[in-house]
Structures are given as structure tokens and as C-alpha cells.
Amino acid sequence: MRKVKKVVLAYSGGLDTSAMLLWLKENYGCEVICFTADVGQGEELESLRDKALRSGASRIYVEDLREEFVREFIWTAVKANAIYEGVYLLGTALARPLIAKRQLEIARKEGADAVAHGATGKGNDQVRFELTYYALEPNIRVIAPWREWNFKGRADLIEYCKKNGVCVKASVEKPYSIDRNLMHVSFEGGILEDVWAEPPEDMFILTKSPEKASDTPQEIVISFEKGEPVAIDGEGYGAVDLLAKLNFIGGEHGIGRVDLVENRFVGIKSRGVYETPGVTILHVAHRALESIVMDREVMHLRDSLSVKFSELVYYGFWFSPEFEILRQMVEQTQQTVTGDVRLRLYKGNVIVLGRRSPYSLYKERIATFEDDKGAYNQADAEGFIKLQALRLRLRNTE
Ligand code: ARG
């Protein structure tokens, strides 16, 4: 096997990637560069610089990718109405290709010959990282320590870190596997592995329960331009601030919790619980706006492809030719998705109150139950239905 000289490790500073830093140096005898992406995980990342260097990294990059995460990835998913298996809004899946892409750029800059990540061999994240690596850098060497080393669990890792003089927090078993970013928090493992058991209330981070949520409903207006949210209550926000604000508002009203057993790409069924307050509000608002501006057949075609779009994101094919086609199609459908949506948020619910757009295709003079002044000729419907019925009638005709 080719010898590894320099590896860029996607480093979170948690137990797994801390052990990996040590293990890569020990096992491959290579130089390790750490890369930590700020995708809005809400942790203090500056202290990681010291920690990584003390643990033997020759350099660490800490980079704020939040803006790109929201604009390029999250907004794209909102525009596509991307929801995996009808429930999961893809918060983790959307961040992986971005992290991997930036990791490769650093690898090139550093002249590194390998990249490494902390995902296990049982999940989707390894696939998402590595499909991105190979799509963008076909000859890159990939190291996935979880698939190679002999450590069995957290206790082994803690011992290994301690032995090497790297301090790690809390030796107790972590109750869940958590992945947090600006879009969501995901929880897996622990008591959640019993799919009959209700998630404990104290687990949640971003949202109040509907029961504990505010007793006062809140009305908000969200404005979109070409499918992207740009303002709340008439006030313009940058992408990151807008989502952060909606997360807070949604959290107060108990919005965006879901619990599902999902099909992982590797074939495992897995229980996941998620909190996605802001983007849950955006999905409802976005669809309400589309309902007045989007042509019927375009919408139905797009809806049929949203399922495929979500599957590709979930599987990790962000950088693939088929995804590129879908993405372009989605962009094209969003050119007239501009306007405002009025919502009421109340105890876990996002209730649509109204929508308006300069591109609205909704015409009151045609839809009305009152006198339409000849705008629509009801007599036309008879022939329309008769021809639609022709083949149905023939089935039961001698
Ligand atoms: N099941 C979700 C997904 O595949 C979340 C994975 C979260 N990752 C984690 N390390 N806990 O997108």
C-alpha cells in the first residue's frame, strides 16, 4: 500500500476525532492537518486550535462555512421541497458534501495525499463524505479509521486518549449520538434504539415541547425571492441570520420535531429524532407561496422528482450528474416564487393564513363562486368530462 505522508482530518474535537488524530500519526506515521468546519453547531471552536496542536496536529484550519451552507445547500433543499421518506428534512445530509468539498480544497493547498473523517462504517455519513471526495478528487486516498482500527467503543477511545495524554471530557457513556448544525439537531442511539420508547423531553435542544410552548400564537410574514427566504415581517436578513431567527421563533413554539425510523443507504433501518424549527416553517411557507405561482403540471412533475432529489441528497450524491440536472430543474421552477406568506405559529403548528405574489396565477375572477361575468364557461366542462370518460365507458360497454 502507498505510504501516506500528509492527511487532512475532518476534526470536531470530540472523542472520536481526537483519538483519530493520535491514531493516524501512530499508525500511518504521517503528518496530520486538522480541519474544523463551522456549520453552526453552536460550539466554541477557537479552543480547538490549541487542543489539536497539543494533540500533535501540525496545523488546524477552523473555517466558518455557515453562509455557504445556508445559501447553497439548505436553500436549495427548501426550493426543492426535499424531505426524505416524507419526514426527515436532511439537516445532516446537506452539510456533509460542503464539509468534504472544503476539506479537499485544504488538502490540495497543503499538498496532502489523503483525507480522513470520523464517520463510522455503519452510517450514511461515511458514504456522503467519500462520494464527495471521489467525485471532486478521483485519486484521493481516503482513510476511515472507524473501519480500520480495533477500538470497539467509547471506553476504548477514552483509554487510548488518556494513555496519550489527551484529555477528553466525561468518561460516562454519552446518551445519544448527536449531530448539530445551523439547520437541525439529530439524535440517534441510546434509549432511542427502542423504537417504541418515547424520546425523553430533556433530550431536546432547540425546541420547547408543544405543551410547554408559548400560549400566545405568533403571526409572522416571510418574504421569498426566487424561492429563497429574504425577509421576516418586512425586515431583510442575511441567510444565516434569517435562519437563526426562525430557529429561535420556531423553537419557542415547539415547531419542527420529528421522530422516524429511516432507511439508511447501507441497508440498516435506524431510528432518528430531529429538531428542525426554522426550516420546518420555511417548508410550509414555501409551499404555500408555490401554490399560487406555480403551474399545475410543473408542480406535479417537480413533486414527483422531489422524492428522487431527497434520495440523492440522503445517499450522498450531491456532486453527481443526475443531481446537477435536478438542481437546474429546481432552479428553473423557482424563478417566479417571489412573494409573501403570512403564518401563525402555535404549539407545534405552522398555520398558513395568507399568501400573495406579483406572479400569482390565482385569479379570483375565475375561481369565484359568484357571477364570473363570463370568464369561465361552465358548459365547456361537459365535453371535457365526456371525453375524459370515454375510455372508462368503453370498459363497460358491450
Ligand atoms: N440519520 C441522519 C442522516 O443520516 C443523521 C445522522 C447523524 N449523524 C450522526 N453522526 N449522529 O442524515
Boltz pocket constraint, residues with backbone or C-beta under 6 A from the ligand:
constraints:
  - pocket:
      binder: B
      contacts: [[A, 90], [A, 91], [A, 92], [A, 93], [A, 124], [A, 125], [A, 177], [A, 178], [A, 179], [A, 186], [A, 188], [A, 272], [A, 314]]
      max_distance: 6.0
